[in-house]
Structures are given as C-alpha cells and as structure tokens.
Amino acid sequence: MKRSVLLIACFTALLACSDAVFKQKQDLPQSQWLRNQPLTFRFEIKDHIPAYQISCAVRYSPAYPFYNLYLQSELKDEAGNSLQKTLKEGNLFEPETGEPLGNGIGDWYEQEWVLVPSYRFAANGKYELSIGQYMRPDTLPAIASVSIVIRPLSEE
C-alpha cells in the first residue's frame, strides 16, 4: 500500500513538472470505447511560433483482447477545417510474450504514443483534436481512459 501511494505521488510530481501547454483525460463509460464515438479534445494555442508534439495516452487493463490498438485522429481549427489526419498503431502488450507495456499500477496500465511528432499551428486560436479507435470490433472493452498532451518542442 505504501509503495502504491509513493508511486502515485512520484507520478503526480512528474506530471506537475511537465512543460505541456495542454493536458486532458477523458474517461470511457464502463471502460468501453465505441468505434462510432471518437473523443474530442478542445484546446487553445496561445503561441503558434514553436512546433508542438501531440501525444496520446491510453489507460487499459490486461483484459483488453488484442495486443495492439489503432487510433485515428483529426486536428481541426476553430472554423472546423481539417488540418491533419493520422492513423497510428500502438502496442499495448508485447506481441510474443503478452506482457503489458507501459506503466502500471495494480490492474491498470498506461501506454503513451506520439500521434504528431512536430506540428506548427498557423495562428494562435482554438483547435480540436478528435481521437477514435479504429479496430474491427465496434466496442473495445478494458479501455478506461484516453489522454492527450501537447508540448512545445525546444528549438535546438
């Protein structure tokens, strides 16, 4: 118990030090992700000069029936114009051993992937990112939440 509390405290401290300009988590009802219900994240970019990295984290349990997950995303500006679409495959389990990947506490794990490695917004303003699961079944079980993180890239 003490170890779990310590791990949670360390993880929270790391998140607090993040340079993210936007971070949001959306929980999925009954830990099920429906194919026809993409999640929409609305955010504002106040400094369009740097390039940004857009990442996605998925919280899942070992009951998830596949080793991988396909994510389809679309970035739109405030007028609803599509700016970028992506299709990303990520592994939640090691394909050969079946061991869960990512960080885990208890029966839940979290795996993060970069959806967009570098994107320059044309202007300051409001944007939205929609993320949907793109697997064959209409309903994916054992997915508790999806988060996105948007971080500026350092100019080096």
Beta strands, then each sheet from edge to edge (+ up, - down):
strand 1: 22-27
strand 2: 32-34
strand 3: 39-45
strand 4: 52-60
strand 5: 68-77
strand 6: 82-91
strand 7: 103-105
strand 8: 108-119
strand 9: 125-133
strand 10: 139-141
strand 11: 143-152
sheet 1: 1+ 11- 4+ 8- 7+
sheet 2: 2+ 10-
sheet 3: 3+ 9- 5+ 6-
end
